[in-house]
Every structure is written in C-alpha cells, then in structure tokens.
Amino acid sequence: MPDSWAVLAGLYAGGPELQASSGHDGAVIQLHTADGRPLVSLEAPLLVHVAGEAERLLGGEVKAPPVPYWWSEVRASTAVPEAGPLAGSVAGRLTALLGGSVWPAEAATTDVVRTATAAEAVAATGDDDALTVDVLTDSTAVVLADRPVLALTAWLSAILRKVTDAGLALHIVTPAHVRLSLPLRTALAGAPNRWVVQDPECGYYDGLSGAVLHWQHGTFTPVVDEAGERSAAKVFTENAPATERQLGVAFRVTHRPDDSLVLGRSLEAAWAALTGAAPAGWGTAEPVNLRWSTGQLTDLARGRAPEPTHLLAVGHPDRPAIATHRVTRTPDGVAEDITLTLGYGEDEAPPLDAIEPLARALAAEHGLTSMLVTLRRARRDLAVPPHFEAPPIPVSFTLGADDVHTIGLDHARRPPVELRPVPLGPTARPALYYPLGDGTDAQAWTVLQQLGTHLQVDPAN
C-alpha cells in the first residue's frame, strides 16, 4: 500500500506551488490551486482480492498481477489542459517508487508539470464546482470519460448520490467505443440521467435509447423535428443482433429479523445452482474487491441498518456473472432484492433446466417472495454497448408461498391463460412456478402481463 512519503512524492509532480487536501473522509487526496479549485484527485488505494476485475474493466490485454493487488485511480480535471499530464506524472511517480503499472501505460511520466497556466484557467471559470465534475449547470452535472468499460466506481457512485440529492441530472459523455458495466447501466436507468455518446455523424446520441441529442439550455436533450418527433442515431440501430445471450434472474427473499440472520445465502444458492460455484467476490462498488463472504456482507448491512445497503457480486472469470444486491428493512422484516445476470457464448447453453429446482430451493429454504427469469440476446461479457440490444424475454415466474396463500391457492393456480403452474413445497401451502417458455417468443410478455393482472401483482418488479 502506498505510504505517506510515496504519496507526497507523487503529489509533488506539480511542483511546490500547488496545494493538497483530503476529502470524502480521507478517501480522496486532491491537488488544487491556491483558491481551492481541484486539478487532480488521487483515490485511496483499494486492495483487490478478486481475480479478473482488472481485465473486466480495462480490457483483456491488461496483464494484472496475481491477487491481491492495490488499485487506485488518479483523475484530472478535463477543463485544464495541464491537468492530464499532471495526473500521469502523479501515477508515474507512484509506480516508480512502489512498482506496479499504470493504465494507460503511455500516460505515465515522472516529469514535473508546471501548472501556473492551469491555475489561471481554472480560476477564470468562476464555477464553484463542489461536485468535481467536468461541467456543472443549473440542471446538469456532466462527467467526461474514456475507458474500455465505465463502471460504478466509488467516486462515480458518490457523484451520483450528490447529484441526486441536489436535484440535478447526471450526464456521462463518452466516445463510441466505451461500454458500461451492468451496475452503472442500472444506476443510470431513467430520467433525468443519461449516457451521452459522441458520434461523428449526428454529434451525440443517448447510448441506452438511441435518441439523437444536442446541448441546449445547459443540458443534453433529444433533437425533435417540426412535427415534434425524435430520431434515433443510425449507428445505434445498424448493428447486427448479438448471437451471445444473457440469463437474468431477479428475485426477492424476505426474512424475519433475527440476530442469527445471515444475508447473501439466497444469492449464493442461486449462483451455485446456475454455475456450480459460489460468487467469487463482493463489494459496494467496482472494481469488486472482497472475497465472497456472507458473514462480512451481513456485518456491513447490519451496521448500516435501518438504511438500505447496495452491494455487488461477481463470478469467476471463466463464467461471466454479476449481481446487484439491495438489503432493506420492511414492515415484515428484512428483504433482499437480487438481480443476477450471467453471460453465455453462441455455443453455450444457458441452464434453463436448473431454474425450477432453484425456485424450489429458494421457496423452501430462503423465504422466496417472487422470482422472474428472462433470456436475451446480448454480450457474453455483460458489458453494455452503445447500440440496440434485444429486450429480455420471460422464461418463468415464481410466486412465493405467502403471496399464494394471501391470493388464494385455487385462484393463483388457475390463471386465465394456458399455463399450468407447478406447486413447490407443502401441498397445503405451496409456492407456484409458472413456466413461460424458452426465452425465444416475445409473446411471453403478454402472457406474463395477463398473469400479473390475475394475481394482482407486478411480476416484472
């Protein structure tokens, strides 16, 4: 781990004129001008125990050392030309002293970068950018990024929370070769946040919807024609359909509050049923850095209660899998909302025959409330590209025993569609498993809607 002297040597990459301060409870050290405007920030090192995370986020050509290793990020203000070389010099000096490597490799130097001009440029903006984003207006915070996979890092997660608390939109602007991690794609879902992709033909477009965008009144908004219609970027729709697939398993389990309660066991059971192994690691941000441990996970959630806890889990590199995991207190106890996504190549068969046994196990042993399983054509590596991907198609829906009992068993097992639910568990109080298909017929959404109306629940949530 970088010691204080190594960090100090790195920070002197800008010479003695700049000042340093810490923020985020000591998790970030900033180089800034005399008037406090940040130029470069150095995040607290993260000890990564999970193999494959560097390759997942930085590309397969990255040669990461054996785990564990320390990971830190150096960020430069894009508003100042000198800030980029200054960040590269900070990183280069740290690795010169401590070993390791810098990504991208060409960014690393050990030169002293004089920043008098940079200080004047920042001071001239007059913006009080407390969020340390690249552009800040009355309505929108803009972050510029260029890396193979843009992930939900601790820094970006903190920015998203601050932006939301301030009632602003977060717009992340990237080149077209950048992809999002699934956790970041989930965090950005829904207005007013956007993924803004640069395109030489149309300028900008929304990487999730394809809508052509322009900068207007301090924010990115869709371009509309005289009839008020929006258009989609050609590059968003012209890609060939993916031949790889993703299996999605979204479920909720509920527990009575108990001092002996251990969280994460339902996720572990699902992972083992579908991959043959437990998750490789867990954490609160990306890169996921901790070895899988239901005990540590439970301790964190208990320490944060009654506030909710948002967690991530990843699988082993040979089987792409990632899960979002939210723990909340409810009137009935403790709920775990989990979405597990697994990637499969063109020649790999998703384990659809394992879904019903998984539903049976979750219902019998983990307090299953509901589970929706879907299949879609999308990338095996689970990264989100800035072009159209087919929506998921339902495979099955499971309703837990308590809700079946509340609705009434006779009513729940006789939906107004050609479905034959499979009872799971005791005859008098079973859960019900509704098979919807093999994930190839989009008509399954209509059947699922009809089933939801009959049960008076929303299966998609």
C-alpha positions in Angstrom: 0.0 0.0 0.0 1.4 3.4 -0.9 2.7 5.1 2.3 2.5 8.8 3.0 6.0 9.5 1.7 5.3 7.9 -1.6 2.0 9.8 -1.9 3.8 13.0 -1.1 6.4 12.3 -3.8 3.6 11.7 -6.3 1.8 14.9 -5.3 5.0 17.0 -5.9 4.6 16.2 -9.6 3.1 19.6 -9.9 5.9 21.4 -8.0 5.6 23.3 -4.7 3.1 25.9 -6.0 0.1 23.6 -5.7 -1.7 22.7 -2.5 -3.1 19.3 -1.3 -6.1 18.5 0.8 -8.2 15.4 1.6 -11.9 14.8 1.2 -14.6 12.1 1.4 -13.5 11.3 4.9 -9.9 10.9 3.8 -10.7 8.6 0.8 -9.5 11.2 -1.8 -6.5 13.5 -1.9 -6.7 16.5 -4.2 -4.1 18.7 -5.8 -5.6 22.2 -6.2 -4.8 25.8 -6.9 -4.4 28.3 -4.2 -8.1 29.3 -4.4 -9.1 25.6 -3.8 -10.1 24.6 -7.4 -9.2 20.9 -7.9 -6.9 19.8 -10.6 -6.1 16.2 -9.8 -7.5 13.8 -7.3 -5.9 10.6 -6.0 -8.3 8.0 -4.6 -7.4 5.9 -1.6 -6.0 2.5 -2.7 -8.3 -0.5 -2.8 -7.0 -3.9 -2.1 -8.4 -6.2 -4.8 -8.8 -9.9 -3.8 -11.0 -10.9 -6.8 -9.2 -12.2 -9.9 -10.4 -10.9 -13.3 -11.6 -7.5 -12.2 -8.8 -5.5 -13.9 -9.4 -7.4 -17.1 -13.2 -7.0 -16.9 -12.9 -3.2 -16.5 -9.8 -2.3 -18.5 -9.8 -4.9 -21.3 -8.4 -8.4 -21.9 -5.0 -7.0 -23.0 -4.3 -5.8 -19.4 -1.9 -8.0 -17.5 -2.9 -7.7 -13.9 -0.6 -9.1 -11.2 -1.8 -12.0 -9.1 -4.4 -11.1 -6.4 -4.3 -9.4 -4.1 -3.0 -6.1 -5.5 -3.6 -2.4 -4.8 -5.8 -0.4 -7.2 -6.0 3.4 -7.1 -7.4 5.9 -9.6 -5.9 9.3 -10.5 -8.4 11.8 -12.0 -7.7 15.0 -13.9 -9.9 18.0 -14.5 -10.7 18.0 -18.2 -11.3 21.8 -18.1 -7.5 22.3 -17.7 -5.0 21.1 -20.4 -2.2 20.7 -17.9 -4.2 18.6 -15.5 -3.9 15.4 -17.7 -0.1 15.3 -17.8 -0.1 16.2 -14.1 -2.3 13.2 -13.3 0.0 11.0 -15.5 3.1 12.3 -13.6 1.5 11.6 -10.2 0.7 8.0 -11.3 4.1 7.5 -12.9 5.9 8.7 -9.8 3.9 6.4 -7.5 4.8 3.3 -9.7 8.4 4.4 -10.0 8.7 4.3 -6.2 6.4 1.3 -5.4 6.3 -0.9 -8.5 3.2 -1.9 -10.4 1.9 -0.4 -13.6 -0.3 2.5 -15.0 -3.2 2.2 -17.3 -3.0 3.5 -20.0 0.8 2.9 -20.0 1.6 5.9 -22.2 0.1 8.3 -19.6 2.8 7.6 -17.0 5.7 10.0 -16.7 7.9 11.3 -13.8 8.1 14.8 -15.1 7.3 17.9 -13.1 4.3 19.5 -14.7 4.2 23.3 -14.0 0.6 24.4 -13.6 0.6 28.1 -13.3 -1.3 28.4 -16.6 -3.6 25.7 -15.4 -4.3 27.5 -12.2 -5.2 30.7 -14.1 -7.5 28.7 -16.4 -9.4 27.1 -13.6 -9.7 30.3 -11.6 -11.1 32.1 -14.7 -14.1 29.8 -15.0 -15.7 31.2 -11.8 -17.6 28.0 -11.2 -17.9 26.7 -7.7 -17.7 23.0 -8.8 -18.1 21.3 -5.4 -19.1 18.1 -7.3 -15.7 18.0 -9.0 -17.4 17.1 -12.3 -16.3 18.4 -15.8 -19.3 20.7 -16.4 -21.9 21.9 -13.9 -25.0 23.9 -14.9 -28.2 24.7 -13.0 -29.8 21.5 -14.1 -27.0 19.0 -15.1 -23.6 17.6 -13.9 -21.5 16.3 -16.8 -18.7 13.8 -16.5 -16.4 13.1 -19.4 -14.9 9.6 -19.5 -12.9 7.4 -21.9 -12.0 3.9 -20.8 -13.0 0.4 -22.1 -15.7 -0.2 -19.5 -17.1 2.6 -17.5 -18.0 1.1 -14.1 -19.8 2.1 -10.9 -16.7 3.1 -9.1 -16.8 4.5 -5.5 -16.1 8.0 -7.0 -18.9 7.8 -9.6 -21.3 6.4 -7.1 -20.6 9.3 -4.8 -21.1 11.7 -7.6 -24.4 10.1 -8.5 -25.6 10.4 -4.9 -24.6 14.1 -4.7 -26.2 14.9 -8.0 -29.5 13.2 -7.0 -29.5 14.9 -3.6 -29.0 18.3 -5.4 -31.9 17.6 -7.8 -29.7 17.5 -10.8 -29.2 15.2 -13.8 -26.0 13.3 -14.3 -24.9 13.0 -18.0 -21.9 10.9 -18.7 -20.3 11.6 -22.1 -18.1 9.0 -23.7 -16.7 8.1 -27.1 -18.5 5.3 -29.0 -16.0 2.6 -28.1 -16.8 2.8 -24.4 -19.2 0.4 -22.8 -21.0 0.5 -19.4 -20.9 -2.1 -16.7 -24.3 -3.5 -15.8 -24.3 -1.9 -12.3 -23.7 1.5 -13.8 -26.3 0.9 -16.5 -28.8 0.1 -13.8 -27.8 3.2 -11.8 -28.3 5.5 -14.8 -31.6 4.0 -15.8 -34.4 6.5 -16.1 -34.7 10.3 -16.5 -33.0 12.7 -15.9 -29.7 10.8 -16.1 -28.2 9.9 -19.5 -25.3 8.1 -21.2 -24.3 10.6 -23.9 -22.3 9.0 -26.8 -20.2 11.0 -29.2 -20.9 10.3 -32.9 -19.2 12.0 -35.9 -22.5 11.7 -38.0 -25.1 13.1 -35.6 -23.0 14.7 -32.9 -24.4 13.0 -29.8 -26.9 10.3 -29.0 -28.3 8.5 -26.0 -26.4 5.3 -25.6 -29.4 3.5 -24.0 -32.3 4.7 -26.1 -30.5 5.8 -29.3 -32.2 9.3 -29.4 -30.1 11.9 -31.1 -29.2 14.6 -28.6 -27.9 18.2 -28.6 -26.7 20.6 -25.9 -29.4 23.1 -25.1 -30.1 25.3 -22.1 -27.3 23.7 -20.1 -28.2 20.0 -20.7 -28.4 17.3 -23.3 -31.9 16.9 -24.7 -33.4 15.0 -27.6 -33.5 16.6 -31.0 -37.1 16.9 -32.4 -38.2 17.7 -35.9 -41.0 20.1 -36.9 -43.6 17.5 -36.0 -42.2 17.0 -32.6 -40.8 13.6 -33.4 -37.5 12.3 -32.1 -35.0 10.4 -34.3 -32.6 7.6 -33.5 -28.9 7.6 -34.4 -28.1 5.4 -37.3 -25.2 3.8 -35.6 -27.4 2.8 -32.7 -29.7 0.6 -34.8 -27.5 -0.7 -37.6 -25.5 -3.3 -35.5 -26.2 -6.9 -36.2 -28.2 -8.8 -33.5 -26.0 -10.4 -30.9 -25.5 -14.2 -31.1 -24.5 -14.4 -27.4 -27.0 -14.5 -24.6 -27.7 -13.3 -21.1 -29.7 -15.1 -18.5 -31.4 -12.8 -16.0 -32.6 -14.0 -12.6 -34.4 -11.3 -10.5 -35.8 -12.4 -7.2 -36.8 -11.2 -3.7 -36.4 -13.1 -0.4 -37.7 -11.9 2.9 -36.6 -12.8 6.4 -37.9 -12.2 9.9 -35.5 -10.0 11.8 -33.2 -12.3 13.9 -29.8 -11.8 15.5 -28.7 -15.0 13.8 -29.8 -14.0 10.3 -27.1 -14.3 7.6 -27.6 -12.4 4.4 -26.5 -13.4 0.9 -27.2 -17.1 1.3 -30.0 -17.0 -1.3 -27.7 -15.3 -3.8 -25.0 -17.9 -3.1 -27.6 -20.7 -3.6 -28.7 -19.2 -7.0 -25.1 -18.8 -8.1 -24.2 -22.4 -7.2 -27.3 -23.7 -8.9 -26.5 -21.9 -12.2 -22.7 -22.0 -12.3 -21.7 -24.8 -9.9 -19.7 -22.4 -7.7 -20.3 -19.6 -5.2 -19.7 -15.9 -6.2 -16.0 -15.0 -6.4 -16.3 -11.6 -4.7 -18.5 -8.9 -3.4 -18.2 -5.2 -2.6 -20.0 -1.8 -2.6 -18.5 -0.5 -5.9 -16.4 -1.5 -8.9 -13.8 -3.0 -9.0 -15.4 -5.6 -6.7 -12.5 -6.2 -4.3 -13.5 -8.6 -1.5 -13.6 -12.3 -1.4 -17.1 -13.7 -1.2 -18.2 -13.8 2.5 -21.8 -13.9 3.7 -20.6 -13.1 7.2 -18.8 -9.8 6.1 -21.7 -8.9 3.9 -24.2 -9.3 6.8 -22.0 -7.3 9.1 -21.9 -4.4 6.7 -25.7 -4.4 6.2 -26.4 -4.7 9.9 -24.0 -1.8 10.6 -25.9 0.4 8.1 -29.4 -0.5 9.2 -32.0 0.9 9.1 -30.7 2.5 6.0 -30.6 0.2 2.9 -27.4 -1.4 1.7 -26.5 -1.7 -2.0 -24.0 -4.4 -2.9 -22.4 -6.0 -5.9 -21.1 -9.5 -6.5 -19.1 -11.0 -9.4 -18.3 -14.5 -10.6 -15.1 -16.2 -11.7 -13.6 -15.0 -15.0 -14.5 -18.2 -16.9 -18.2 -17.7 -16.3 -19.2 -14.0 -16.6 -21.8 -13.2 -13.9 -22.6 -10.1 -11.9 -25.3 -9.4 -9.4 -26.8 -6.3 -7.8 -28.0 -6.9 -4.2 -30.1 -4.5 -2.2 -30.9 -5.1 1.5 -33.7 -3.2 3.1 -35.8 -3.2 6.3 -39.5 -3.7 5.7 -42.6 -3.9 7.9 -42.2 -7.7 7.7 -38.5 -8.0 8.4 -35.5 -7.8 6.1 -35.7 -8.1 2.3 -33.0 -8.9 -0.2 -33.7 -7.8 -3.8 -31.3 -9.5 -6.1 -30.7 -9.4 -9.9 -28.2 -11.9 -11.1 -27.1 -11.8 -14.8 -25.0 -14.5 -16.5 -23.4 -14.4 -19.9 -23.2 -17.3 -22.4 -21.4 -17.6 -25.8 -23.0 -18.7 -29.0 -22.1 -22.3 -28.4 -23.0 -22.3 -24.7 -26.5 -23.3 -23.5 -28.0 -21.4 -20.6 -29.0 -23.8 -17.8 -32.8 -23.4 -18.2 -33.4 -26.8 -16.7 -31.9 -25.6 -13.4 -34.5 -22.8 -12.9 -37.3 -24.8 -11.5 -35.1 -26.6 -8.9 -33.6 -23.2 -8.0 -37.1 -21.8 -7.4 -38.0 -24.9 -5.3 -34.9 -24.4 -3.2 -35.4 -20.7 -2.7 -39.0 -21.2 -1.7 -38.2 -24.0 0.7 -35.1 -22.6 2.4 -34.8 -18.8 1.8 -38.2 -17.2 2.1 -38.8 -16.5 -1.6 -41.3 -13.8 -2.4 -41.1 -13.8 -6.2 -38.7 -14.6 -9.0 -38.7 -13.6 -12.7 -36.3 -15.3 -15.1 -35.5 -13.9 -18.5 -33.3 -14.6 -21.5 -32.0 -12.1 -24.1 -29.5 -11.8 -26.9 -26.7 -9.7 -25.6 -23.0 -9.7 -24.9 -21.5 -12.6 -23.0 -19.1 -10.3 -21.1 -22.2 -8.5 -19.7 -20.8 -5.1 -20.8 -23.4 -2.7 -22.2 -22.6 -1.3 -25.7 -23.9 2.0 -27.1 -26.2 0.3 -29.6 -29.6 -1.5 -29.6 -29.8 -4.8 -27.8 -32.9 -7.0 -27.9 -35.1 -6.8 -24.8 -35.2 -9.8 -22.4 -38.0 -12.4 -22.9 -39.6 -14.1 -19.9 -38.8 -17.7 -19.2 -40.6 -18.3 -15.9 -42.2 -16.5 -12.9 -42.4 -17.9 -9.4 -44.7 -16.6 -6.7 -43.8 -17.4 -3.1 -45.9 -19.4 -0.7 -47.0 -16.4 1.5 -48.4 -14.5 -1.5 -50.0 -17.6 -2.9 -51.7 -18.1 0.4 -52.8 -14.4 0.5 -54.2 -14.5 -3.0 -55.8 -17.9 -2.5 -54.3 -21.2 -3.8 -57.3 -22.1 -6.0 -57.3 -18.6 -7.7 -53.5 -18.5 -8.1 -53.2 -21.9 -9.8 -56.0 -21.1 -12.3 -54.7 -18.2 -14.4 -56.8 -17.1 -17.5 -54.0 -18.3 -19.8 -52.8 -21.7 -20.9 -50.4 -22.0 -18.0 -50.0 -25.0 -15.7 -48.2 -23.7 -12.6 -46.1 -26.2 -10.7 -46.6 -26.4 -7.0 -43.3 -26.1 -5.0 -43.3 -27.2 -1.4 -46.1 -28.4 1.0 -49.4 -29.3 -0.6 -51.4 -27.1 1.8 -49.1 -24.0 1.3 -47.0 -24.2 -1.8 -45.2 -21.6 -3.9 -46.2 -21.7 -7.6 -43.8 -21.9 -10.5 -45.2 -20.6 -13.8 -43.2 -21.7 -16.9 -43.5 -19.1 -19.7 -41.3 -20.5 -22.5 -37.7 -20.9 -23.5 -36.9 -17.2 -23.9 -37.4 -17.1 -27.7 -41.0 -15.9 -28.1 -41.8 -12.3 -27.2 -45.4 -13.3 -26.7 -44.4 -14.4 -23.3 -44.6 -10.8 -22.1 -48.3 -10.7 -22.9 -48.8 -13.9 -21.0 -46.8 -12.5 -18.1 -48.9 -9.4 -18.1 -52.1 -11.4 -18.0 -50.8 -13.5 -15.2 -49.8 -10.4 -13.3 -53.3 -8.9 -13.7 -54.8 -12.2 -12.5 -52.6 -12.3 -9.5 -52.8 -8.6 -8.9 -49.0 -8.3 -8.5 -46.4 -6.8 -10.8 -44.2 -9.8 -11.9 -41.7 -7.5 -13.5 -40.7 -5.9 -10.2 
